[in-house]
Amino acid sequence: MYKQRILSLTCGALMMAGCTWVKPTSEGEKVRVLAANEVASCKSLGSTTATIADKVVGIKRKPKKVQKELETLARNSAVDLGGDTVVAVSEVVNGKQTFAVYRCVGVALVE
């Protein structure tokens, strides 16, 4: 009985480690994730730092899932700054990443 309970808890934790909990807002869905070289003509609005649990019950989550959730959090946050684009400016460290926020749509090019 004890071993069965441990096995059930372990399986549950492993399944949760693969889950995605962060959902984009309707406004956040419109925000793009681009590379730094793609925002040269955009207006910089500031930055945002996204943080998410990278471990569940001591088990490391899949790096790609963590990255996607951090991007989703950054996209949702960019809306508050009036942005339509985010660019990762740091690596993911312990479930934390910093993004630059830009407004690219509707920005007039000045030459």
TILUM-177089 format. One line per 3 residues: for each residue x, y, z of N, C-alpha, C. Coordinates in nm, 4 decimals. Example, Ala and Ser with C-alpha at 12.3 -4.5 7.8 and 13.67 -1.06 7.14 Angstrom:
REM TILUM-177089
1.3190:-0.5690:0.7800:1.2300:-0.4500:0.7800:1.3200:-0.3300:0.7800  1.2850:-0.2250:0.7080:1.3670:-0.1060:0.7140:1.2900:0.0030:0.7870
//
This chain:
REM TILUM-177089
0.0829:-0.1195:0.0000:0.0000:0.0000:0.0000:0.0873:0.1258:0.0000  0.1904:0.1277:0.0831:0.2801:0.2431:0.0929:0.3531:0.2647:-0.0395  0.4043:0.1564:-0.1001:0.4766:0.1679:-0.2273:0.3834:0.2167:-0.3375
0.2591:0.1720:-0.3339:0.1627:0.2142:-0.4342:0.1339:0.3648:-0.4219  0.1261:0.4138:-0.3006:0.1015:0.5562:-0.2780:0.2196:0.6394:-0.3296  0.3412:0.5946:-0.2990:0.4618:0.6639:-0.3465:0.4652:0.6651:-0.4992
0.4351:0.5516:-0.5601:0.4346:0.5422:-0.7059:0.3301:0.6368:-0.7654  0.2132:0.6440:-0.7064:0.1075:0.7340:-0.7541:0.1502:0.8797:-0.7436  0.2096:0.9179:-0.6312:0.2562:1.0553:-0.6131:0.3653:1.0906:-0.7125
0.4577:0.9985:-0.7352:0.5670:1.0211:-0.8292:0.5136:1.0375:-0.9707  0.4219:0.9509:-1.0114:0.3632:0.9611:-1.1457:0.2870:1.0920:-1.1620  0.2132:1.1313:-1.0588:0.1402:1.2579:-1.0637:0.2330:1.3766:-1.0781
0.3428:1.3753:-1.0038:0.4395:1.4857:-1.0115:0.5032:1.4919:-1.1495  0.5363:1.3771:-1.2079:0.5959:1.3748:-1.3409:0.4981:1.4273:-1.4464  0.3719:1.3926:-1.4322:0.2721:1.4411:-1.5275:0.2550:1.5919:-1.5136
0.2554:1.6418:-1.3906:0.2412:1.7858:-1.3695:0.3613:1.8616:-1.4235  0.4782:1.8005:-1.4211:0.5987:1.8673:-1.4696:0.5895:1.8982:-1.6186  0.5068:1.8254:-1.6911:0.4900:1.8487:-1.8336:0.3764:1.9420:-1.8676
0.2997:1.9853:-1.7688:0.1811:2.0693:-1.7922:0.2194:2.2140:-1.8211  0.1328:2.2805:-1.8950:0.1463:2.4231:-1.9199:0.0379:2.4941:-1.8406  0.0782:2.5875:-1.7540:-0.0159:2.6576:-1.6690:-0.0431:2.7997:-1.7138
0.0468:2.8571:-1.7882:0.0342:2.9975:-1.8262:-0.0373:3.0068:-1.9601  -0.1424:3.0870:-1.9632:-0.2192:3.1077:-2.0855:-0.2067:3.2541:-2.1270  -0.2000:3.2796:-2.2582:-0.1936:3.4192:-2.3025:-0.3294:3.4876:-2.2856
-0.3261:3.6152:-2.2540:-0.4479:3.6949:-2.2527:-0.4849:3.7224:-2.3983  -0.6044:3.7729:-2.4211:-0.6441:3.8034:-2.5594:-0.5518:3.9100:-2.6194  -0.5095:4.0072:-2.5367:-0.4170:4.1101:-2.5850:-0.2758:4.0529:-2.6004
-0.2363:3.9673:-2.5072:-0.1030:3.9074:-2.5108:-0.0816:3.8183:-2.6322  -0.1899:3.7588:-2.6827:-0.1786:3.6744:-2.8023:-0.1294:3.7525:-2.9229  -0.1538:3.8825:-2.9236:-0.1163:3.9673:-3.0373:0.0296:4.0131:-3.0312
0.0942:3.9948:-2.9164:0.2329:4.0390:-2.8989:0.3268:3.9355:-2.9597  0.4222:3.9840:-3.0384:0.5177:3.8948:-3.1056:0.6430:3.8766:-3.0216  0.7090:3.7624:-3.0422:0.8402:3.7357:-2.9833:0.9388:3.7358:-3.0995
1.0313:3.8330:-3.0977:1.1275:3.8449:-3.2069:1.2706:3.8402:-3.1540  1.3648:3.8357:-3.2464:1.5073:3.8420:-3.2129:1.5504:3.9889:-3.2131  1.6599:4.0174:-3.1466:1.7091:4.1552:-3.1334:1.7321:4.2228:-3.2684
1.7783:4.1492:-3.3674:1.8070:4.2092:-3.4980:1.6802:4.2431:-3.5764  1.5642:4.2054:-3.5260:1.4387:4.2301:-3.5960:1.3628:4.3530:-3.5432  1.4196:4.4221:-3.4446:1.3478:4.5347:-3.3839:1.4217:4.6682:-3.3991
1.5094:4.6762:-3.4972:1.5900:4.7972:-3.5156:1.5046:4.9219:-3.5396  1.3913:4.9071:-3.6058:1.3077:5.0238:-3.6353:1.1919:5.0397:-3.5365  1.1962:4.9664:-3.4272:1.0890:4.9707:-3.3276:1.1248:5.0672:-3.2138
1.0226:5.1100:-3.1406:1.0433:5.1994:-3.0271:1.0558:5.1164:-2.8997  1.1655:5.1349:-2.8277:1.1871:5.0653:-2.7003:1.0982:5.1266:-2.5929  1.0282:5.0416:-2.5177:0.9377:5.0891:-2.4134:0.9826:5.0508:-2.2727
1.0851:4.9692:-2.2623:1.1318:4.9252:-2.1308:1.1572:4.7760:-2.1292  1.1441:4.7181:-2.0109:1.1680:4.5741:-1.9996:1.0728:4.5127:-1.8982  1.0653:4.3822:-1.9041:0.9850:4.3055:-1.8097:1.0606:4.1784:-1.7759
1.0447:4.1339:-1.6533:1.1075:4.0088:-1.6110:0.9977:3.9092:-1.5783  1.0051:3.7941:-1.6424:0.9068:3.6884:-1.6214:0.9683:3.5799:-1.5332  0.8876:3.5276:-1.4429:0.9338:3.4227:-1.3516:0.8279:3.3138:-1.3438
0.8746:3.1895:-1.3487:0.7851:3.0735:-1.3417:0.8579:2.9609:-1.2691  0.7849:2.8709:-1.2099:0.8464:2.7557:-1.1427:0.9117:2.6662:-1.2476  1.0402:2.6392:-1.2310:1.1074:2.5495:-1.3243:1.1196:2.4084:-1.2670
1.0690:2.3901:-1.1453:1.0651:2.2579:-1.0817:0.9272:2.2395:-1.0203  0.8771:2.1167:-1.0267:0.7517:2.0813:-0.9619:0.7806:1.9632:-0.8712  0.7587:1.9817:-0.7433:0.7856:1.8793:-0.6419:0.9302:1.8296:-0.6565
1.0209:1.9236:-0.6796:1.1627:1.8901:-0.6898:1.2058:1.8319:-0.8231  1.1128:1.8175:-0.9163:1.1442:1.7603:-1.0477:1.1533:1.8732:-1.1495  1.2659:1.8783:-1.2213:1.2908:1.9814:-1.3216:1.1898:1.9694:-1.4357
1.1286:2.0830:-1.4737:1.0360:2.0858:-1.5862:1.1135:2.0926:-1.7168  1.0490:2.0564:-1.8257:1.1131:2.0590:-1.9571:1.1505:2.2036:-1.9923  1.2767:2.2269:-2.0295:1.3224:2.3628:-2.0607:1.2391:2.4332:-2.1677
1.1945:2.3614:-2.2696:1.1147:2.4250:-2.3754:0.9803:2.4725:-2.3222  0.9201:2.3973:-2.2322:0.7922:2.4389:-2.1727:0.8121:2.5614:-2.0851  0.9190:2.5616:-2.0067:0.9493:2.6765:-1.9219:0.9711:2.7999:-2.0089
1.0483:2.7856:-2.1167:1.0757:2.8968:-2.2082:0.9466:2.9513:-2.2675  0.8590:2.8637:-2.3145:0.7331:2.9068:-2.3748:0.6465:2.9819:-2.2737  0.6418:2.9330:-2.1497:0.5617:2.9995:-2.0477:0.6195:3.1353:-2.0105
0.7523:3.1457:-2.0067:0.8149:3.2754:-1.9807:0.7824:3.3742:-2.0926  0.7847:3.3273:-2.2160:0.7497:3.4131:-2.3293:0.6041:3.4576:-2.3192  0.5169:3.3672:-2.2795:0.3753:3.4018:-2.2647:0.3557:3.5073:-2.1561
0.4234:3.4905:-2.0434:0.4161:3.5902:-1.9363:0.4678:3.7254:-1.9840  0.5781:3.7240:-2.0596:0.6356:3.8480:-2.1118:0.5395:3.9144:-2.2110  0.4772:3.8354:-2.2955:0.3810:3.8894:-2.3922:0.2632:3.9536:-2.3191
0.2121:3.8853:-2.2171:0.1013:3.9411:-2.1390:0.1420:4.0713:-2.0713  0.2638:4.0754:-2.0192:0.3144:4.1932:-1.9488:0.3423:4.3091:-2.0449  0.3848:4.2796:-2.1664:0.4173:4.3834:-2.2643:0.2973:4.4727:-2.2929
0.1792:4.4161:-2.2873:0.0564:4.4920:-2.3127:0.0442:4.6071:-2.2143  0.0817:4.5835:-2.0882:0.0729:4.6879:-1.9855:0.1641:4.8066:-2.0160  0.2707:4.7820:-2.0913:0.3636:4.8887:-2.1285:0.3296:4.9484:-2.2656
0.2252:4.9000:-2.3289:0.1875:4.9484:-2.4612:0.2669:4.8830:-2.5723  0.3300:4.7709:-2.5430:0.4139:4.7037:-2.6420:0.3393:4.6024:-2.7258  0.3984:4.5720:-2.8422:0.3432:4.4688:-2.9294:0.4486:4.3640:-2.9654
0.5680:4.3789:-2.9065:0.6787:4.2882:-2.9375:0.7682:4.2742:-2.8155  0.8189:4.1526:-2.7931:0.9176:4.1301:-2.6868:1.0387:4.0589:-2.7455  1.1540:4.0849:-2.6838:1.2802:4.0225:-2.7234:1.3500:3.9753:-2.5958
1.3866:3.8480:-2.5921:1.4598:3.7965:-2.4762:1.5971:3.8625:-2.4714  1.6325:3.9166:-2.3536:1.7633:3.9820:-2.3387:1.8506:3.9094:-2.2370  1.7994:3.8001:-2.1826:1.8804:3.7191:-2.0914:1.8475:3.5720:-2.1140
1.9301:3.4883:-2.0593:1.9040:3.3445:-2.0624:1.8057:3.3117:-1.9506  1.7450:3.1952:-1.9585:1.6586:3.1475:-1.8503:1.7475:3.0963:-1.7378  1.7300:3.1527:-1.6184:1.8058:3.1105:-1.5005:1.7066:3.0875:-1.3869
1.6984:2.9635:-1.3422:1.6070:2.9275:-1.2328:1.4643:2.9748:-1.2577  1.4170:2.9595:-1.3809:1.2802:2.9968:-1.4141:1.2564:3.1456:-1.4285  1.3617:3.2222:-1.4532:1.3497:3.3680:-1.4638:1.4202:3.4153:-1.5906
1.3557:3.5110:-1.6612:1.4141:3.5651:-1.7832:1.3664:3.7087:-1.8034  1.4556:3.7927:-1.8550:1.4231:3.9331:-1.8815:1.4011:3.9526:-2.0309  1.3012:4.0349:-2.0628:1.2649:4.0651:-2.2009:1.2589:4.2159:-2.2194
1.3060:4.2637:-2.3353:1.2865:4.4033:-2.3740:1.1499:4.4121:-2.4408  1.0819:4.5237:-2.4175:0.9483:4.5443:-2.4738:0.9569:4.6568:-2.5766  0.8947:4.6337:-2.6924:0.8967:4.7307:-2.8021:0.7576:4.7520:-2.8585
0.7412:4.8686:-2.9226:0.6242:4.8922:-3.0073:0.6778:4.9043:-3.1487  0.6359:4.8138:-3.2342:0.6853:4.8106:-3.3719:0.5772:4.8509:-3.4721  0.4550:4.8113:-3.4472:0.3457:4.8422:-3.5384:0.3072:4.9882:-3.5227
0.3023:5.0579:-3.6348:0.2632:5.1992:-3.6312:0.3763:5.2944:-3.5978  0.4994:5.2443:-3.5851:0.6138:5.3319:-3.5556:0.6668:5.3836:-3.6892  0.6704:5.5154:-3.7044:0.7201:5.5769:-3.8272:0.8719:5.5671:-3.8320
0.9236:5.5310:-3.9472:1.0687:5.5251:-3.9660:1.1215:5.6657:-3.9881  1.2248:5.6997:-3.9140:1.2889:5.8304:-3.9266:1.4249:5.8079:-3.9903  1.4462:5.8715:-4.1030:1.5769:5.8515:-4.1704:1.6552:5.9799:-4.1735
//
